[in-house]
Amino acid sequence: MTDASAPPDNSEPISTVEARARYVAGAAPTLAMRDLLARTGIDYLHIRRMCMALAIPIPEWDDPVFTEVDLEALGWVTNLVDNGVIDGSTEAALLRGISNATERLVWWEFQALVDDAAHRLGLDDFSARIVIIDRITDFASILERQMVYAWRRHLATAIRWLGKRLDEIEPGDSRGRPMPLMRAVGFADLVGYTELSRELNSAGLAALIQDFEATAQDIVTRHGGRVVKAIGDAVMFSTADAASAAAVALDLAERIGRGAVTPPVRVAMVWGGVLERFGDVYGPTVNLASRLAEAAEASQVLTDEATARALAGDRRFLVVPLSPFKAAGIGEVAPFRLTKA
C-alpha cells in the first residue's frame, strides 16, 4: 500500500483528499476500461454488468479510473463463473449484495467517526469531517480487519442456524407452500417520530436514531433473532420461532421509550410463511405484521389469530382478542394483544 502522505513518483501533485482515497483504495487509478479488457480477457458487457452490480459508474473508454486492485478483484468472482461453480445472475446478486452492505457500512462508520471527533474535540460538523478525512489512515486497516472478522462470525452463525433448522424439517415439508420458510416477523415503529424529528436538531435526531437502533439490536440479538433492516423510525426483525419473536416484541415495547431520548414504540409480530431473499424477508406475513404495527398503540404489541394459537401453550405469554379492523391491502384483520402472563 502506498504512502498516503506523498504522491507516487512521476505523478502530478495530488490533494490530501485524493491521497487518502488512494491509500484506502490500495493504489492510484491508472487503468481505463480498455486496459481491463486487454489484460483480463473479460468481455465489455460482462465488466459493465459487474460495475453496475458494484455501483461503480461506467467510465468513458479512455478514462483512467480503475486500479491494479480493481484488476485483481475482477477475477475473484469471475473465476467461479468460468469454473461453473455459479452462474452469471448469481455473480451479479453476490456483487450487488456486497456493494449495498459495504456502502451502508462505510457511511455508518464515517458518520460515527465524525460524531466522535465533533464531540471530543468540540468541532462543528464540517470541521469534524475534515479531521476524519485527514486521519482516515489511522482507522482504515483496523476497520477493514474488523469487517472481515465480523463477516466470518456472521457466516459461521448463519451456517449453524441453518443447520439447526434443517434438522427440524422433513424433506418435502415445504413443497406446495407458496412461501417456503416458516418464520416469525416483527416490526417496531417509533411513535410520533415525524413530529419529533421537526423539533430536534441534527445532534438530537442522530442520538435518537442511534439509541433506538442500538437498543433494538441488543434485544433482538439476545433472543436469537436477526434485525432484517432498520429504517430510521422502524426496525424489522425475524426469528426462527414464534416464542422468540414474542419475547423480542415484548422487550422492545417495555424497554424503548423509558428514557429521556427515545419515544415509545408500536410493535407487532406474526408467525407464518415467508420468502427470504438477499438478506430481506417478503410475503403476506411481512405485510400483516407491518399493518398490525401501524394499528398498535404506544408500547403495545399486536399479533394475529394464527400466531396467538401458536403461542397458546406457552405460559410466559397471554393473548387477548381485540376488535377487528380494516387493514389497507389486506382486508379485515382480527388482532390480538400480546402481553406477559
MOKARA-V705096 format. One record per residue. N is the residue number from 1. RES is the residue in one small letter. PHI is phi as a letter, one per 40 degrees, with the letter a starting at -180 (none if undefined). Layout:
n/res/phi
N/RES/PHI
N/RES/PHI
This chain:
n/res/phi
1/m/none
2/t/c
3/d/c
4/a/c
5/s/c
6/a/a
7/p/c
8/p/c
9/d/d
10/n/g
11/s/b
12/e/c
13/p/d
14/i/b
15/s/c
16/t/c
17/v/c
18/e/c
19/a/c
20/r/c
21/a/c
22/r/c
23/y/c
24/v/c
25/a/c
26/g/g
27/a/a
28/a/c
29/p/c
30/t/b
31/l/b
32/a/c
33/m/d
34/r/c
35/d/c
36/l/c
37/l/c
38/a/c
39/r/c
40/t/b
41/g/g
42/i/c
43/d/c
44/y/d
45/l/c
46/h/c
47/i/c
48/r/c
49/r/c
50/m/c
51/c/c
52/m/c
53/a/c
54/l/c
55/a/g
56/i/c
57/p/d
58/i/c
59/p/c
60/e/c
61/w/d
62/d/b
63/d/c
64/p/c
65/v/b
66/f/c
67/t/b
68/e/c
69/v/c
70/d/d
71/l/d
72/e/c
73/a/c
74/l/d
75/g/c
76/w/c
77/v/c
78/t/d
79/n/c
80/l/c
81/v/c
82/d/c
83/n/c
84/g/g
85/v/c
86/i/b
87/d/b
88/g/c
89/s/c
90/t/c
91/e/d
92/a/c
93/a/c
94/l/c
95/l/c
96/r/c
97/g/c
98/i/c
99/s/c
100/n/c
101/a/c
102/t/c
103/e/c
104/r/c
105/l/c
106/v/d
107/w/c
108/w/c
109/e/c
110/f/c
111/q/c
112/a/c
113/l/c
114/v/c
115/d/c
116/d/c
117/a/c
118/a/c
119/h/c
120/r/c
121/l/c
122/g/g
123/l/b
124/d/c
125/d/c
126/f/c
127/s/c
128/a/c
129/r/c
130/i/c
131/v/c
132/i/c
133/i/c
134/d/c
135/r/b
136/i/c
137/t/c
138/d/c
139/f/b
140/a/d
141/s/c
142/i/c
143/l/c
144/e/c
145/r/c
146/q/c
147/m/c
148/v/c
149/y/c
150/a/c
151/w/c
152/r/c
153/r/c
154/h/c
155/l/c
156/a/c
157/t/c
158/a/c
159/i/c
160/r/c
161/w/c
162/l/c
163/g/c
164/k/c
165/r/c
166/l/c
167/d/c
168/e/c
169/i/b
170/e/c
171/p/d
172/g/g
173/d/d
174/s/c
175/r/c
176/g/g
177/r/c
178/p/c
179/m/b
180/p/c
181/l/b
182/m/c
183/r/a
184/a/c
185/v/b
186/g/a
187/f/b
188/a/b
189/d/b
190/l/c
191/v/c
192/g/g
193/y/c
194/t/d
195/e/c
196/l/c
197/s/c
198/r/c
199/e/c
200/l/c
201/n/c
202/s/c
203/a/c
204/g/c
205/l/c
206/a/c
207/a/c
208/l/c
209/i/c
210/q/c
211/d/c
212/f/c
213/e/c
214/a/c
215/t/c
216/a/c
217/q/d
218/d/c
219/i/c
220/v/c
221/t/c
222/r/d
223/h/c
224/g/g
225/g/c
226/r/b
227/v/c
228/v/c
229/k/a
230/a/b
231/i/b
232/g/g
233/d/c
234/a/a
235/v/b
236/m/b
237/f/b
238/s/a
239/t/b
240/a/c
241/d/a
242/a/c
243/a/c
244/s/c
245/a/c
246/a/c
247/a/c
248/v/d
249/a/d
250/l/c
251/d/c
252/l/c
253/a/c
254/e/c
255/r/c
256/i/c
257/g/h
258/r/c
259/g/c
260/a/c
261/v/c
262/t/b
263/p/c
264/p/c
265/v/b
266/r/c
267/v/b
268/a/a
269/m/a
270/v/b
271/w/b
272/g/i
273/g/c
274/v/b
275/l/b
276/e/b
277/r/a
278/f/f
279/g/g
280/d/b
281/v/b
282/y/b
283/g/h
284/p/d
285/t/c
286/v/c
287/n/c
288/l/c
289/a/c
290/s/c
291/r/c
292/l/c
293/a/c
294/e/c
295/a/c
296/a/c
297/e/c
298/a/d
299/s/g
300/q/b
301/v/b
302/l/b
303/t/a
304/d/b
305/e/c
306/a/c
307/t/c
308/a/d
309/r/c
310/a/c
311/l/c
312/a/d
313/g/c
314/d/c
315/r/c
316/r/c
317/f/b
318/l/b
319/v/b
320/v/b
321/p/c
322/l/b
323/s/c
324/p/c
325/f/a
326/k/c
327/a/b
328/a/d
329/g/g
330/i/b
331/g/h
332/e/c
333/v/b
334/a/b
335/p/c
336/f/b
337/r/c
338/l/b
339/t/b
340/k/c
341/a/c
